[in-house]
Amino acid sequence: MATREGCHCPGAGGQNNNNSILYHILKNDRLTTIEEQQTTPKPQQHQHQQHRWHRVSSSSSSSSSSSRLELRQQQACSCGSSRRRGSLRSPQVTCKAASAVLVKTLRFVKNVPCFRELPEDDQLLLVRNCWAPLLVLGFAQDRVDFETTETAEPSMLQRILTGGSGSQSGLTDRQCDPLLEQSTETPGVSLADIQGIKAFLKKCWGLDISTKEYAYIKGAVLFNSDLPGLRYLHYIQSLRREAHQALNEHVKLIHRDDTTRFAKLLITLSMLRAISPPVVAQLFFKPVIGAVNMEDVLLEMFYGK
């Protein structure tokens, strides 16, 4: 497990591994009570795994490359679904479910002591950048699915007339706020973005990720050390490494016959990088709360500001 060696954050010195991030995640989120039920292999699944492990393990590298190639193809496509847009088929139902998952997600973050030890600037930076992937992870864990319908994209003439009818100040406002521009001129979000979220959910459900695995993955997502401007970068890096190491150890213990599971989980985790907060806000919250700044909503829910 990663230690806090070299960390200069408050309360870091002299503490042992009983205060590790994963220990507190599991303890405070009460995730240990149902692990045995979720990790008992089903007979048919076990036989199927025995039959194919010797074949899958030798090709794990190529399958990883194939999955990454598929993800890049979804992101890079400049035609088809990337030009078409969609919106929720049942916005009231889905937005209500999304709001419930968001509350649980922020409660989870609050219950991580190592997060609370960080300065407020680092907390805000992490929350701004991790709330959307954590929300989609919560969708996967709670088995929240959603249906979308394709929306009509305005013609070029409509775009010209709409853009030309506004004042210069209105155009400046839209240029400064891409999310507002999407909401006023082009309804819905890109079908490619929707397909990316659905592909991630399908991947998680196909792997049958357990409660503890979700907790470790959330820890890795929460402590994103790649963000510029973090004050306690080395501390956050150590917490992220600890989350990955704990996930690896857990997988080796519970899924001893599946030598590729940890790699599959990391590939699934990498898919979250393509999910942007503006898309999540536009798709799951705008139909109910309108063009509200999600950062203001998060601050109100998280800090009561």
KOLGUKE-320028 format. One line per field, with one value per residue: x, z, y of N, C-alpha, C in turn; chain; residue in one letter. Coordinates in steps of 0.02 Angstrom, whole numbers, padded with zeros to 5 digits, always signed. Layout:
n.X	(X	...);
n.Z	(Z	...);
n.Y	(Y	...);
ca.X	(X	...);
ca.Z	(Z	...);
ca.Y	(Y	...);
c.X	(X	...);
c.Z	(Z	...);
c.Y	(Y	...);
cadena	(A	...);
residuo	(A	...);
# end
This chain:
n.X	(+00042	+00023	+00116	+00125	+00246	+00356	+00256	+00182	+00064	-00070	-00082	-00022	+00096	+00176	+00070	-00006	-00039	-00169	-00240	-00257	-00314	-00400	-00441	-00520	-00615	-00685	-00728	-00804	-00898	-00968	-00950	-00912	-00999	-01070	-00983	-00943	-01055	-01059	-00943	-00943	-00918	-01020	-01074	-01082	-01016	-00890	-00847	-00845	-00745	-00634	-00618	-00575	-00469	-00333	-00321	-00359	-00268	-00149	-00177	-00203	-00135	-00155	-00293	-00310	-00252	-00341	-00458	-00422	-00403	-00533	-00594	-00527	-00572	-00707	-00697	-00630	-00704	-00770	-00888	-01056	-01116	-01052	-01093	-01227	-01360	-01427	-01554	-01624	-01747	-01843	-01838	-01875	-01880	-01750	-01666	-01702	-01653	-01518	-01491	-01507	-01401	-01295	-01302	-01268	-01140	-01068	-01081	-01005	-00877	-00861	-00848	-00721	-00581	-00448	-00468	-00531	-00425	-00353	-00307	-00429	-00426	-00371	-00468	-00581	-00535	-00519	-00651	-00722	-00670	-00690	-00821	-00910	-00858	-00863	-00999	-01049	-00989	-01063	-01187	-01161	-01135	-01257	-01338	-01407	-01492	-01525	-01629	-01617	-01666	-01653	-01616	-01670	-01554	-01512	-01525	-01402	-01446	-01535	-01444	-01369	-01467	-01509	-01391	-01366	-01472	-01455	-01384	-01223	-01170	-01239	-01188	-01057	-01075	-01115	-01000	-00913	-00964	-00971	-01059	-01179	-01198	-01220	-01342	-01429	-01425	-01403	-01493	-01486	-01351	-01199	-01217	-01110	-01048	-01149	-01151	-01024	-01039	-01136	-01066	-00967	-01046	-01098	-00981	-00940	-01049	-01037	-00919	-00959	-00930	-00879	-00935	-00827	-00727	-00780	-00766	-00626	-00595	-00663	-00585	-00466	-00510	-00554	-00438	-00357	-00210	-00163	-00206	-00173	-00106	-00125	-00093	-00045	+00021	+00107	+00060	-00071	-00039	+00016	-00096	-00175	-00094	-00101	-00235	-00242	-00153	-00216	-00332	-00278	-00222	-00338	-00408	-00321	-00336	-00473	-00511	-00431	-00414	-00431	-00327	-00322	-00409	-00379	-00313	-00419	-00505	-00431	-00428	-00563	-00576	-00500	-00585	-00666	-00603	-00643	-00765	-00844	-00873	-00960	-01041	-01107	-01177	-01258	-01334	-01396	-01441	-01478	-01609	-01695	-01650	-01615	-01515	-01406	-01261	-01160	-01055	-01090	-01200	-01138	-01052	-01147	-01210	-01103	-01026	-01118	-01123);
n.Z	(+00000	-00032	+00050	+00152	+00134	+00123	+00112	+00145	+00193	+00307	+00454	+00404	+00444	+00530	+00533	+00517	+00408	+00439	+00425	+00291	+00127	+00063	+00165	+00241	+00146	+00128	+00258	+00297	+00197	+00214	+00145	+00160	+00196	+00104	+00020	+00010	-00043	-00170	-00231	-00246	-00360	-00501	-00551	-00693	-00747	-00692	-00751	-00883	-00877	-00841	-00958	-01049	-00997	-01021	-01152	-01159	-01076	-01147	-01248	-01194	-01206	-01340	-01341	-01256	-01332	-01437	-01374	-01337	-01464	-01512	-01427	-01464	-01594	-01574	-01518	-01615	-01731	-01857	-01920	-01949	-01800	-01723	-01775	-01759	-01641	-01476	-01349	-01183	-01172	-01072	-00979	-00849	-00764	-00779	-00744	-00612	-00557	-00585	-00504	-00377	-00378	-00387	-00262	-00178	-00226	-00192	-00055	-00032	-00067	+00032	+00145	+00145	+00235	+00200	+00091	+00150	+00220	+00130	+00063	+00034	-00096	-00173	-00149	-00213	-00345	-00374	-00356	-00455	-00570	-00556	-00528	-00631	-00697	-00581	-00557	-00669	-00642	-00527	-00587	-00654	-00545	-00476	-00570	-00661	-00802	-00959	-01086	-01247	-01370	-01539	-01586	-01691	-01795	-01818	-01978	-02095	-02142	-02040	-01934	-01979	-01986	-01851	-01785	-01843	-01803	-01675	-01556	-01552	-01426	-01377	-01458	-01414	-01284	-01309	-01368	-01263	-01178	-01206	-01170	-01152	-01282	-01345	-01285	-01329	-01468	-01525	-01494	-01364	-01346	-01421	-01511	-01512	-01389	-01303	-01339	-01294	-01154	-01134	-01180	-01083	-00969	-01009	-01016	-00882	-00824	-00891	-00838	-00710	-00590	-00423	-00260	-00179	-00276	-00351	-00255	-00242	-00372	-00376	-00284	-00358	-00462	-00396	-00337	-00437	-00501	-00612	-00637	-00669	-00558	-00430	-00257	-00159	-00233	-00232	-00124	-00166	-00278	-00214	-00149	-00258	-00317	-00214	-00218	-00342	-00316	-00210	-00273	-00366	-00280	-00218	-00327	-00363	-00252	-00246	-00376	-00427	-00534	-00644	-00735	-00809	-00765	-00688	-00782	-00872	-00793	-00778	-00911	-00929	-00835	-00899	-00998	-00944	-00959	-01075	-01049	-01023	-00904	-00949	-01046	-00971	-00881	-00970	-01025	-00918	-00819	-00864	-00928	-00819	-00721	-00800	-00885	-00783	-00690	-00658	-00569	-00470	-00417	-00367	-00270	-00182	-00141	-00088	-00001	+00053	+00008);
n.Y	(-00060	+00113	+00240	+00387	+00446	+00578	+00669	+00827	+00871	+00925	+00830	+00715	+00659	+00523	+00430	+00269	+00126	+00097	+00209	+00225	+00275	+00185	+00102	+00189	+00224	+00104	+00079	+00193	+00199	+00085	-00040	-00171	-00271	-00349	-00410	-00545	-00607	-00553	-00594	-00730	-00854	-00896	-01060	-01089	-00980	-00999	-01120	-01078	-00981	-01061	-01131	-01036	-00960	-00994	-00961	-00826	-00760	-00762	-00677	-00554	-00434	-00399	-00388	-00280	-00179	-00181	-00138	-00009	+00045	+00037	+00129	+00247	+00257	+00284	+00410	+00484	+00490	+00588	+00600	+00542	+00477	+00574	+00693	+00691	+00716	+00689	+00667	+00642	+00515	+00500	+00622	+00672	+00560	+00504	+00612	+00629	+00511	+00531	+00641	+00585	+00493	+00583	+00647	+00539	+00517	+00635	+00626	+00512	+00561	+00659	+00577	+00529	+00535	+00572	+00654	+00763	+00815	+00885	+01048	+01177	+01230	+01126	+01028	+01085	+01089	+00953	+00906	+00978	+00919	+00783	+00749	+00716	+00593	+00513	+00515	+00445	+00323	+00294	+00277	+00157	+00071	+00073	+00021	+00104	+00140	+00221	+00291	+00365	+00487	+00534	+00699	+00834	+00910	+01080	+01158	+01223	+01347	+01383	+01397	+01505	+01606	+01609	+01641	+01764	+01842	+01881	+01997	+02077	+02066	+01957	+01856	+01857	+01811	+01679	+01629	+01633	+01539	+01381	+01277	+01345	+01385	+01263	+01230	+01328	+01335	+01209	+01073	+00945	+00823	+00765	+00613	+00528	+00555	+00510	+00375	+00341	+00350	+00251	+00140	+00130	+00099	-00024	-00097	-00101	-00172	-00291	-00341	-00365	-00290	-00282	-00220	-00177	-00163	-00059	+00041	+00053	+00093	+00215	+00285	+00296	+00376	+00492	+00547	+00622	+00645	+00706	+00832	+01002	+01126	+01078	+01085	+00994	+00889	+00774	+00701	+00672	+00596	+00484	+00432	+00397	+00297	+00205	+00170	+00103	-00002	-00068	-00110	-00200	-00297	-00343	-00398	-00502	-00582	-00617	-00651	-00762	-00849	-00772	-00695	-00581	-00486	-00369	-00289	-00272	-00196	-00079	-00035	-00011	+00092	+00190	+00230	+00325	+00446	+00504	+00557	+00703	+00836	+00947	+00882	+00784	+00865	+00934	+00831	+00758	+00846	+00976	+00966	+00974	+01069	+01173	+01299	+01305	+01343	+01209	+01202	+01293	+01227	+01111	+01167	+01216	+01098	+01027	+01108	+01192	+01322);
ca.X	(+00000	+00062	+00121	+00126	+00315	+00370	+00197	+00185	-00004	-00089	-00102	+00005	+00155	+00172	+00011	+00009	-00083	-00239	-00272	-00252	-00374	-00447	-00471	-00574	-00668	-00726	-00758	-00855	-00951	-01002	-00951	-00884	-01048	-01100	-00932	-00941	-01111	-01048	-00883	-00951	-00926	-01074	-01045	-01074	-00965	-00826	-00829	-00829	-00681	-00583	-00609	-00545	-00415	-00268	-00321	-00366	-00209	-00097	-00195	-00227	-00104	-00188	-00362	-00305	-00240	-00403	-00506	-00401	-00417	-00605	-00610	-00503	-00616	-00768	-00683	-00602	-00749	-00792	-00950	-01105	-01143	-01022	-01129	-01296	-01368	-01481	-01575	-01657	-01816	-01884	-01793	-01893	-01860	-01677	-01636	-01713	-01605	-01451	-01485	-01497	-01332	-01249	-01301	-01229	-01071	-01038	-01077	-00948	-00817	-00857	-00831	-00651	-00542	-00389	-00491	-00544	-00362	-00325	-00329	-00492	-00413	-00363	-00533	-00624	-00508	-00535	-00724	-00741	-00648	-00705	-00890	-00944	-00841	-00889	-01071	-01060	-00973	-01121	-01237	-01143	-01143	-01328	-01374	-01452	-01489	-01565	-01643	-01613	-01697	-01614	-01646	-01657	-01501	-01531	-01492	-01354	-01483	-01560	-01388	-01351	-01519	-01509	-01332	-01369	-01526	-01437	-01340	-01152	-01158	-01265	-01139	-00999	-01093	-01115	-00932	-00880	-00994	-00988	-01117	-01238	-01207	-01252	-01410	-01472	-01425	-01405	-01522	-01456	-01279	-01176	-01231	-01046	-01039	-01197	-01127	-00967	-01064	-01169	-01014	-00936	-01092	-01101	-00918	-00943	-01097	-01010	-00867	-00990	-00886	-00904	-00939	-00759	-00692	-00805	-00737	-00556	-00595	-00682	-00526	-00420	-00539	-00558	-00371	-00329	-00148	-00145	-00234	-00125	-00124	-00134	-00041	-00017	+00024	+00139	+00013	-00126	-00010	+00023	-00163	-00196	-00057	-00127	-00299	-00227	-00121	-00266	-00375	-00240	-00218	-00405	-00424	-00281	-00361	-00541	-00517	-00365	-00411	-00438	-00264	-00329	-00463	-00353	-00302	-00484	-00532	-00394	-00452	-00629	-00565	-00475	-00641	-00696	-00569	-00678	-00829	-00832	-00926	-01013	-01087	-01147	-01223	-01307	-01378	-01432	-01466	-01509	-01681	-01734	-01630	-01603	-01445	-01377	-01191	-01155	-01008	-01128	-01240	-01092	-01031	-01204	-01222	-01044	-01003	-01172	-01108);
ca.Z	(+00000	-00035	+00113	+00145	+00138	+00084	+00109	+00192	+00207	+00378	+00481	+00366	+00474	+00585	+00533	+00487	+00354	+00460	+00403	+00218	+00094	+00048	+00228	+00260	+00096	+00142	+00325	+00300	+00148	+00233	+00085	+00172	+00220	+00053	-00029	-00001	-00087	-00238	-00260	-00255	-00432	-00523	-00581	-00765	-00761	-00674	-00803	-00943	-00866	-00844	-01027	-01092	-00968	-01052	-01216	-01150	-01045	-01197	-01295	-01157	-01233	-01402	-01327	-01228	-01387	-01475	-01337	-01343	-01532	-01517	-01392	-01506	-01652	-01551	-01505	-01672	-01788	-01871	-01958	-01919	-01733	-01695	-01801	-01738	-01571	-01443	-01282	-01144	-01191	-01012	-00940	-00779	-00729	-00780	-00707	-00541	-00539	-00587	-00444	-00320	-00382	-00372	-00189	-00150	-00246	-00151	+00013	-00032	-00066	+00098	+00196	+00138	+00277	+00165	+00049	+00193	+00243	+00078	+00064	-00002	-00167	-00203	-00146	-00266	-00410	-00383	-00363	-00521	-00624	-00546	-00512	-00688	-00701	-00522	-00566	-00716	-00603	-00485	-00632	-00666	-00484	-00459	-00629	-00688	-00874	-00986	-01157	-01279	-01435	-01580	-01595	-01757	-01795	-01860	-02043	-02100	-02147	-01973	-01894	-02002	-01965	-01778	-01764	-01868	-01772	-01608	-01552	-01545	-01357	-01370	-01490	-01370	-01228	-01330	-01379	-01199	-01142	-01255	-01148	-01168	-01355	-01361	-01261	-01363	-01540	-01546	-01438	-01349	-01348	-01475	-01503	-01496	-01317	-01273	-01350	-01250	-01086	-01135	-01188	-01018	-00925	-01032	-00998	-00810	-00810	-00918	-00792	-00646	-00541	-00355	-00222	-00160	-00336	-00366	-00206	-00261	-00434	-00358	-00254	-00411	-00501	-00354	-00328	-00504	-00493	-00677	-00642	-00654	-00506	-00364	-00208	-00129	-00289	-00214	-00080	-00208	-00317	-00172	-00138	-00320	-00322	-00164	-00243	-00394	-00286	-00171	-00322	-00393	-00228	-00209	-00385	-00358	-00198	-00259	-00443	-00438	-00599	-00697	-00735	-00850	-00739	-00668	-00844	-00899	-00752	-00795	-00977	-00916	-00801	-00947	-01039	-00911	-00979	-01132	-01026	-00999	-00861	-00984	-01079	-00918	-00856	-01023	-01038	-00861	-00772	-00896	-00939	-00758	-00687	-00850	-00897	-00719	-00683	-00615	-00515	-00416	-00387	-00329	-00211	-00136	-00113	-00053	+00052	+00078	-00008);
ca.Y	(+00000	+00175	+00275	+00460	+00467	+00638	+00713	+00883	+00895	+00922	+00765	+00659	+00628	+00476	+00388	+00204	+00106	+00093	+00271	+00229	+00299	+00131	+00080	+00236	+00219	+00045	+00085	+00245	+00188	+00023	-00081	-00237	-00319	-00391	-00429	-00617	-00626	-00531	-00623	-00802	-00866	-00939	-01121	-01085	-00931	-01027	-01168	-01040	-00950	-01113	-01152	-00986	-00919	-01007	-00928	-00754	-00731	-00754	-00624	-00495	-00374	-00380	-00366	-00213	-00134	-00177	-00097	+00061	+00065	+00049	+00192	+00302	+00263	+00316	+00480	+00519	+00492	+00657	+00597	+00496	+00492	+00634	+00750	+00685	+00733	+00653	+00690	+00590	+00499	+00514	+00665	+00679	+00499	+00496	+00667	+00615	+00459	+00562	+00684	+00540	+00467	+00638	+00656	+00484	+00526	+00687	+00599	+00468	+00602	+00690	+00528	+00508	+00581	+00598	+00709	+00821	+00843	+00927	+01118	+01187	+01240	+01059	+00996	+01113	+01068	+00882	+00898	+01004	+00876	+00712	+00735	+00684	+00522	+00478	+00507	+00390	+00263	+00281	+00248	+00087	+00033	+00069	-00007	+00155	+00143	+00275	+00288	+00430	+00494	+00579	+00765	+00862	+00960	+01137	+01163	+01278	+01409	+01399	+01420	+01572	+01653	+01614	+01678	+01832	+01881	+01904	+02054	+02061	+02045	+01888	+01812	+01853	+01768	+01609	+01609	+01624	+01483	+01329	+01240	+01386	+01384	+01199	+01226	+01376	+01328	+01140	+01035	+00881	+00815	+00721	+00542	+00495	+00560	+00465	+00307	+00331	+00336	+00186	+00089	+00122	+00063	-00093	-00129	-00114	-00224	-00353	-00365	-00379	-00260	-00288	-00158	-00155	-00141	+00008	+00087	+00066	+00132	+00283	+00316	+00313	+00431	+00551	+00576	+00629	+00684	+00735	+00900	+01056	+01174	+01045	+01105	+00934	+00842	+00711	+00666	+00646	+00542	+00424	+00405	+00365	+00234	+00160	+00144	+00053	-00061	-00104	-00143	-00256	-00349	-00372	-00439	-00562	-00623	-00640	-00679	-00792	-00882	-00722	-00657	-00520	-00442	-00304	-00251	-00253	-00142	-00018	-00012	+00018	+00156	+00239	+00254	+00383	+00507	+00534	+00583	+00771	+00864	+00984	+00835	+00752	+00916	+00949	+00774	+00731	+00896	+01034	+00959	+00988	+01131	+01225	+01320	+01325	+01324	+01150	+01215	+01324	+01174	+01068	+01203	+01219	+01031	+01000	+01152	+01233	+01392);
c.X	(+00044	+00061	+00122	+00197	+00326	+00311	+00202	+00116	-00020	-00108	-00071	+00059	+00138	+00112	+00026	-00044	-00155	-00277	-00267	-00318	-00424	-00479	-00530	-00631	-00714	-00762	-00816	-00912	-00988	-01008	-00931	-00936	-01073	-01049	-00933	-00997	-01096	-00990	-00887	-00963	-00984	-01044	-01034	-01019	-00896	-00802	-00808	-00761	-00625	-00567	-00569	-00486	-00349	-00263	-00322	-00302	-00154	-00112	-00219	-00198	-00139	-00259	-00362	-00296	-00303	-00454	-00488	-00414	-00490	-00625	-00587	-00547	-00681	-00757	-00666	-00650	-00776	-00857	-00999	-01128	-01113	-01058	-01203	-01301	-01428	-01496	-01611	-01728	-01864	-01843	-01810	-01869	-01784	-01643	-01645	-01664	-01535	-01440	-01472	-01426	-01282	-01245	-01259	-01155	-01036	-01033	-01017	-00883	-00807	-00832	-00761	-00608	-00482	-00408	-00502	-00480	-00330	-00347	-00391	-00482	-00407	-00429	-00578	-00600	-00525	-00609	-00747	-00726	-00668	-00779	-00925	-00923	-00864	-00964	-01086	-01041	-01031	-01179	-01224	-01155	-01216	-01371	-01426	-01441	-01533	-01573	-01641	-01651	-01658	-01652	-01627	-01604	-01520	-01492	-01443	-01389	-01509	-01504	-01369	-01402	-01519	-01449	-01335	-01420	-01508	-01391	-01268	-01137	-01183	-01218	-01079	-01013	-01090	-01044	-00895	-00906	-01015	-01050	-01181	-01252	-01240	-01326	-01457	-01478	-01432	-01432	-01486	-01381	-01261	-01193	-01167	-01032	-01087	-01174	-01066	-00988	-01096	-01118	-00979	-00981	-01095	-01039	-00918	-00990	-01073	-00957	-00896	-00946	-00917	-00904	-00870	-00720	-00715	-00773	-00665	-00552	-00614	-00624	-00476	-00445	-00538	-00490	-00334	-00268	-00125	-00168	-00181	-00151	-00134	-00076	-00007	-00016	+00052	+00095	-00043	-00101	-00004	-00045	-00189	-00160	-00083	-00193	-00288	-00198	-00172	-00314	-00341	-00236	-00285	-00423	-00385	-00307	-00428	-00547	-00450	-00359	-00413	-00377	-00269	-00379	-00437	-00341	-00368	-00514	-00496	-00415	-00520	-00623	-00541	-00530	-00674	-00664	-00605	-00745	-00818	-00889	-00978	-01064	-01133	-01199	-01278	-01358	-01423	-01462	-01500	-01584	-01724	-01716	-01615	-01529	-01415	-01304	-01185	-01106	-01043	-01170	-01197	-01069	-01086	-01215	-01164	-01025	-01059	-01161	-01158);
c.Z	(+00000	+00032	+00099	+00151	+00094	+00080	+00161	+00208	+00280	+00398	+00447	+00404	+00529	+00586	+00496	+00435	+00374	+00441	+00328	+00188	+00082	+00110	+00247	+00209	+00113	+00209	+00325	+00252	+00161	+00175	+00098	+00188	+00168	+00003	-00043	-00048	-00159	-00271	-00265	-00327	-00446	-00559	-00655	-00783	-00746	-00726	-00866	-00937	-00870	-00915	-01068	-01063	-01003	-01119	-01209	-01123	-01096	-01245	-01260	-01184	-01296	-01390	-01297	-01283	-01428	-01441	-01342	-01413	-01541	-01485	-01434	-01567	-01634	-01543	-01569	-01731	-01798	-01911	-01920	-01851	-01703	-01719	-01782	-01663	-01542	-01376	-01248	-01168	-01133	-00965	-00866	-00738	-00723	-00739	-00632	-00517	-00537	-00525	-00382	-00320	-00366	-00297	-00156	-00166	-00203	-00078	+00020	-00027	+00003	+00152	+00190	+00177	+00241	+00118	+00091	+00219	+00192	+00086	+00020	-00076	-00203	-00203	-00204	-00335	-00424	-00395	-00432	-00577	-00615	-00537	-00569	-00695	-00640	-00528	-00614	-00684	-00558	-00526	-00642	-00603	-00465	-00516	-00656	-00764	-00898	-01061	-01186	-01346	-01475	-01591	-01664	-01752	-01841	-01926	-02043	-02105	-02079	-01929	-01913	-01978	-01890	-01755	-01785	-01834	-01705	-01612	-01546	-01475	-01346	-01401	-01446	-01311	-01249	-01342	-01314	-01161	-01191	-01235	-01162	-01242	-01376	-01344	-01300	-01437	-01562	-01488	-01428	-01349	-01405	-01460	-01488	-01422	-01280	-01279	-01306	-01179	-01083	-01142	-01122	-00971	-00945	-01013	-00924	-00794	-00836	-00873	-00724	-00589	-00472	-00319	-00202	-00220	-00356	-00318	-00224	-00324	-00420	-00326	-00307	-00452	-00460	-00349	-00395	-00501	-00558	-00685	-00627	-00600	-00438	-00318	-00178	-00180	-00268	-00168	-00120	-00253	-00276	-00158	-00200	-00329	-00273	-00186	-00296	-00364	-00246	-00217	-00350	-00342	-00217	-00266	-00382	-00305	-00216	-00326	-00463	-00507	-00657	-00696	-00774	-00821	-00720	-00730	-00875	-00859	-00767	-00863	-00969	-00883	-00850	-00991	-01009	-00933	-01036	-01112	-00993	-00955	-00899	-01018	-01027	-00892	-00907	-01031	-00979	-00814	-00805	-00909	-00879	-00728	-00735	-00855	-00833	-00718	-00634	-00559	-00455	-00379	-00343	-00265	-00159	-00102	-00069	+00007	+00083	+00064	-00059);
c.Y	(+00063	+00209	+00350	+00486	+00528	+00686	+00767	+00910	+00888	+00852	+00706	+00623	+00579	+00433	+00324	+00188	+00097	+00156	+00280	+00249	+00243	+00103	+00124	+00234	+00162	+00052	+00134	+00234	+00122	-00026	-00154	-00290	-00367	-00417	-00503	-00640	-00609	-00566	-00698	-00817	-00911	-00999	-01114	-01036	-00960	-01077	-01131	-01007	-01001	-01132	-01101	-00948	-00930	-00973	-00852	-00723	-00719	-00697	-00561	-00431	-00351	-00357	-00296	-00162	-00125	-00133	-00023	+00088	+00080	+00114	+00251	+00312	+00298	+00391	+00518	+00527	+00562	+00658	+00553	+00520	+00554	+00697	+00748	+00696	+00696	+00684	+00633	+00578	+00514	+00557	+00669	+00619	+00494	+00551	+00657	+00562	+00487	+00605	+00641	+00512	+00522	+00650	+00601	+00492	+00578	+00665	+00552	+00508	+00634	+00642	+00501	+00556	+00611	+00655	+00771	+00853	+00889	+01000	+01127	+01197	+01172	+01021	+01019	+01090	+00995	+00871	+00921	+00955	+00803	+00697	+00698	+00610	+00482	+00467	+00449	+00324	+00244	+00253	+00173	+00045	+00022	+00041	+00041	+00158	+00200	+00266	+00359	+00428	+00545	+00644	+00792	+00916	+01017	+01137	+01221	+01345	+01431	+01426	+01492	+01624	+01663	+01655	+01751	+01875	+01909	+01964	+02031	+02037	+01975	+01839	+01804	+01807	+01695	+01584	+01597	+01564	+01429	+01289	+01278	+01385	+01319	+01200	+01273	+01363	+01256	+01098	+00968	+00882	+00767	+00649	+00503	+00498	+00514	+00392	+00291	+00314	+00267	+00129	+00077	+00082	-00010	-00131	-00147	-00172	-00291	-00383	-00383	-00354	-00262	-00221	-00132	-00130	-00072	+00059	+00104	+00108	+00205	+00320	+00338	+00372	+00496	+00586	+00577	+00675	+00716	+00807	+00952	+01102	+01143	+01066	+01044	+00877	+00775	+00669	+00634	+00590	+00478	+00392	+00369	+00298	+00183	+00129	+00090	-00010	-00102	-00141	-00205	-00313	-00382	-00419	-00505	-00610	-00655	-00676	-00710	-00824	-00833	-00676	-00592	-00470	-00373	-00260	-00228	-00195	-00076	+00010	+00020	+00087	+00209	+00267	+00316	+00448	+00542	+00565	+00651	+00796	+00905	+00938	+00804	+00803	+00930	+00893	+00758	+00784	+00956	+01025	+00977	+01056	+01187	+01242	+01348	+01302	+01267	+01160	+01247	+01272	+01129	+01102	+01206	+01152	+01008	+01042	+01194	+01307	+01418);
cadena	(A	A	A	A	A	A	A	A	A	A	A	A	A	A	A	A	A	A	A	A	A	A	A	A	A	A	A	A	A	A	A	A	A	A	A	A	A	A	A	A	A	A	A	A	A	A	A	A	A	A	A	A	A	A	A	A	A	A	A	A	A	A	A	A	A	A	A	A	A	A	A	A	A	A	A	A	A	A	A	A	A	A	A	A	A	A	A	A	A	A	A	A	A	A	A	A	A	A	A	A	A	A	A	A	A	A	A	A	A	A	A	A	A	A	A	A	A	A	A	A	A	A	A	A	A	A	A	A	A	A	A	A	A	A	A	A	A	A	A	A	A	A	A	A	A	A	A	A	A	A	A	A	A	A	A	A	A	A	A	A	A	A	A	A	A	A	A	A	A	A	A	A	A	A	A	A	A	A	A	A	A	A	A	A	A	A	A	A	A	A	A	A	A	A	A	A	A	A	A	A	A	A	A	A	A	A	A	A	A	A	A	A	A	A	A	A	A	A	A	A	A	A	A	A	A	A	A	A	A	A	A	A	A	A	A	A	A	A	A	A	A	A	A	A	A	A	A	A	A	A	A	A	A	A	A	A	A	A	A	A	A	A	A	A	A	A	A	A	A	A	A	A	A	A	A	A	A	A	A	A	A	A	A	A	A	A	A	A	A	A	A	A	A	A	A	A	A	A	A	A	A	A	A	A	A);
residuo	(M	A	T	R	E	G	C	H	C	P	G	A	G	G	Q	N	N	N	N	S	I	L	Y	H	I	L	K	N	D	R	L	T	T	I	E	E	Q	Q	T	T	P	K	P	Q	Q	H	Q	H	Q	Q	H	R	W	H	R	V	S	S	S	S	S	S	S	S	S	S	S	R	L	E	L	R	Q	Q	Q	A	C	S	C	G	S	S	R	R	R	G	S	L	R	S	P	Q	V	T	C	K	A	A	S	A	V	L	V	K	T	L	R	F	V	K	N	V	P	C	F	R	E	L	P	E	D	D	Q	L	L	L	V	R	N	C	W	A	P	L	L	V	L	G	F	A	Q	D	R	V	D	F	E	T	T	E	T	A	E	P	S	M	L	Q	R	I	L	T	G	G	S	G	S	Q	S	G	L	T	D	R	Q	C	D	P	L	L	E	Q	S	T	E	T	P	G	V	S	L	A	D	I	Q	G	I	K	A	F	L	K	K	C	W	G	L	D	I	S	T	K	E	Y	A	Y	I	K	G	A	V	L	F	N	S	D	L	P	G	L	R	Y	L	H	Y	I	Q	S	L	R	R	E	A	H	Q	A	L	N	E	H	V	K	L	I	H	R	D	D	T	T	R	F	A	K	L	L	I	T	L	S	M	L	R	A	I	S	P	P	V	V	A	Q	L	F	F	K	P	V	I	G	A	V	N	M	E	D	V	L	L	E	M	F	Y	G	K);
# end
